[in-house]
Amino acid sequence: MLKVGIVGNKENVLSRIKQWGMVGCVQVVGYHLAINHSSDTIPGFYNFIEFSKLAQAVDIIDIVSEEAQQIEHIYEAIHFQKHLFLHNPFVLDAPSLQHIAKLIQEAKIKCQVGLYLRFLKELQPDLHSAPLKFIDIKCAYQAGDLMLEWQKLVNNHIDIVLKLLKSHVRKIFANSVAVEDNIKDLVNIRMQFDNGAIGDILFNSSAIRLEHILSLYGIGYVSEIEVIQDKHHYIPEEAVNAALNSFISDIQQDNVTKVTIFDAINSVELASEIVKQIES
């Protein structure tokens, strides 16, 4: 039985406890809350006021914090040689992630990041035998809480395009239209790859109705995946559950994790270039 400790605010920790409850061979021992939430309690789980105490009591540290300050907890978890699941490392810049990657390798621990779209059941395993030539993604959602997840939204979709098109990015075009007050109301990203493939992503936060569709095109192959989402979450719970199960399996079998921190670095570097184009 692997012991898990969770770091975040009360709302995120509660959600994560529920998600870990769907995973076998693990036990959530306790949690550590952000300083401004440290007095909150969650019945049935121990509130570790000192993060170091939590790190020493578990095998896995699951950081669901949305803040850049999570880096201090990451460093300390690595110091104690604890396996890491990083729900949202995308608030950190590429140099910070590269430094973390170096420390993880030196500590010889497992680390998986929150790139959950890879675990959509429709993509397990890849259904296409011929290389894909074009990916069209439309993600329409309602502005609100989801706007706080901008980094996760962009990085997850960049990652799935990189994974499926399997080539080096040659050129990126990105632009946006401000419909309301936010510069990211409508964002279009187009990536051209060395193998001639193209990935096109449209984010629409002013949508009348929710829509999340991945259209995949290859020679003799066409597939359309409709991702079921709700108002506050664009990734289905079953994909999150699959990601957590995969992480535990890789720890138990001493395998390289299906998604690594280097995947996060790749997506963060591209996302940074995209944001520069949008804001220029």
Summary of the structure (lengths in Angstrom):
residues: 280
radius of gyration: 18.9
end to end distance: 50.6
largest distance: 58.3
contacts: 908
relative contact order: 0.16
helix: 40%
strand: 29%
